[in-house]
Amino acid sequence: MFCMRRVVYWSMQSLQKLYLLRNCLILLLITCQQASKIRLFHCYDRMATDKNPELVRAWIAMGQILCSKGLFLEASEYFERAISKIQEEEDALRVLAYFGAGVSHIWQGDKSMGIEHLKRLAELKEPDGPMDRACYYRGLVMLGRYIPEEFSHSICTFC
């Protein structure tokens, strides 16, 4: 009977350790999967842009993904690349790229560069699509929040 208690006690401790180990491995696996997803996006993006460097939508999509992950420095680089490749007639893409670049610069602490991008966004005509229009107006609201006081007073005098 005494030996049986020892075996049961040892078995319970072993099960608890195995359960803890299993949970740690699951957590590690989830963390690695999230990190590898970002690396996988970088890999796919590089493949897409290597095959066609003019693929502006890939640059913008990658910037949006990185921005949603909180990687604002990397996101701003992708938006900058997209801005340099956008054709004149692609105003909807220009809205997305300027907005993304402005937001990512502001959120990484570079407000002056972010404001410059949002000012360029304000110079564009209002887009037709509802999602693009929402992005356009979000950019204008953000510009109104971050522009210097003297500039905002000069705008209000024209209203």
MARKOLTI-531145 format. One line per 4 residues: number of its first residue (from 0); for each residue x, y, z of C-alpha. Coordinates in steps of 0.02 Angstrom, whole numbers. Example, Ala and Ser with C-alpha at 12.3 -4.5 7.8 and 13.67 -1.06 7.14 Angstrom:
! residues 2
0	615 -225 390 ~ 684 -53 357 $
! end
This chain:
! residues 159
0	0 0 0 ~ 142 118 43 ~ 224 90 -125 ~ 60 118 -214 $
4	41 291 -136 ~ 214 338 -193 ~ 176 283 -370 ~ 13 381 -373 $
8	99 536 -301 ~ 240 521 -426 ~ 116 498 -567 ~ 19 655 -518 $
12	178 759 -513 ~ 232 690 -680 ~ 64 728 -756 ~ 69 907 -691 $
16	243 931 -762 ~ 192 857 -928 ~ 38 968 -932 ~ 144 1121 -895 $
20	272 1070 -1026 ~ 133 1043 -1153 ~ 62 1217 -1120 ~ 234 1296 -1137 $
24	262 1207 -1302 ~ 93 1264 -1367 ~ 132 1444 -1318 ~ 303 1433 -1401 $
28	225 1361 -1558 ~ 96 1501 -1568 ~ 231 1633 -1545 ~ 341 1555 -1678 $
32	194 1543 -1798 ~ 156 1728 -1778 ~ 337 1775 -1808 ~ 349 1659 -1957 $
36	190 1733 -2032 ~ 273 1903 -2036 ~ 428 1826 -2114 ~ 317 1733 -2237 $
40	231 1895 -2287 ~ 402 1975 -2314 ~ 451 1825 -2422 ~ 292 1831 -2528 $
44	306 2019 -2544 ~ 485 2007 -2602 ~ 437 1873 -2728 ~ 294 1979 -2796 $
48	394 2138 -2807 ~ 548 2051 -2878 ~ 443 1982 -3020 ~ 356 2149 -3048 $
52	435 2298 -2958 ~ 290 2407 -3015 ~ 166 2305 -2912 ~ 106 2448 -2804 $
56	-36 2353 -2721 ~ 89 2230 -2646 ~ 191 2373 -2571 ~ 33 2452 -2497 $
60	-34 2286 -2431 ~ 131 2247 -2348 ~ 134 2420 -2270 ~ -42 2393 -2201 $
64	4 2223 -2129 ~ 160 2290 -2044 ~ 66 2441 -1979 ~ -66 2327 -1902 $
68	74 2230 -1817 ~ 146 2391 -1743 ~ 301 2389 -1854 ~ 283 2571 -1907 $
72	460 2600 -1968 ~ 453 2454 -2088 ~ 275 2500 -2140 ~ 326 2678 -2184 $
76	464 2610 -2296 ~ 339 2505 -2394 ~ 219 2651 -2412 ~ 362 2762 -2472 $
80	408 2633 -2605 ~ 227 2626 -2661 ~ 216 2815 -2674 ~ 368 2819 -2788 $
84	290 2690 -2906 ~ 110 2753 -2918 ~ 55 2818 -3088 ~ -36 2985 -3105 $
88	-205 2909 -3143 ~ -208 2794 -2991 ~ -281 2915 -2864 ~ -361 2780 -2756 $
92	-192 2697 -2729 ~ -112 2866 -2699 ~ -240 2900 -2560 ~ -200 2735 -2475 $
96	-13 2759 -2490 ~ -10 2939 -2427 ~ -127 2896 -2284 ~ -25 2743 -2235 $
100	139 2837 -2245 ~ 71 2982 -2144 ~ -2 2872 -2008 ~ 150 2759 -1994 $
104	269 2908 -1983 ~ 162 2993 -1849 ~ 145 2833 -1747 ~ 332 2804 -1750 $
108	360 2981 -1685 ~ 409 3071 -1846 ~ 264 3195 -1847 ~ 338 3318 -1972 $
112	358 3185 -2107 ~ 186 3114 -2067 ~ 108 3287 -2084 ~ 194 3310 -2253 $
116	115 3150 -2319 ~ -56 3196 -2251 ~ -41 3369 -2333 ~ -9 3282 -2500 $
120	-163 3176 -2466 ~ -264 3335 -2439 ~ -209 3400 -2610 ~ -288 3251 -2698 $
124	-467 3252 -2759 ~ -596 3154 -2661 ~ -597 2972 -2720 ~ -753 2886 -2786 $
128	-751 2721 -2691 ~ -826 2720 -2516 ~ -675 2636 -2434 ~ -554 2753 -2520 $
132	-662 2901 -2472 ~ -664 2845 -2290 ~ -474 2831 -2293 ~ -463 3004 -2372 $
136	-569 3085 -2237 ~ -479 2993 -2097 ~ -319 3067 -2165 ~ -395 3242 -2166 $
140	-455 3223 -1987 ~ -284 3161 -1934 ~ -202 3307 -2024 ~ -317 3427 -1930 $
144	-262 3348 -1767 ~ -75 3361 -1798 ~ -48 3520 -1898 ~ 34 3665 -1807 $
148	-80 3791 -1721 ~ -38 3938 -1836 ~ -80 3835 -1990 ~ -248 3782 -1918 $
152	-291 3964 -1876 ~ -252 4017 -2055 ~ -366 3879 -2121 ~ -508 3932 -2005 $
156	-503 4112 -2069 ~ -550 4050 -2242 ~ -704 3956 -2179 $
! end
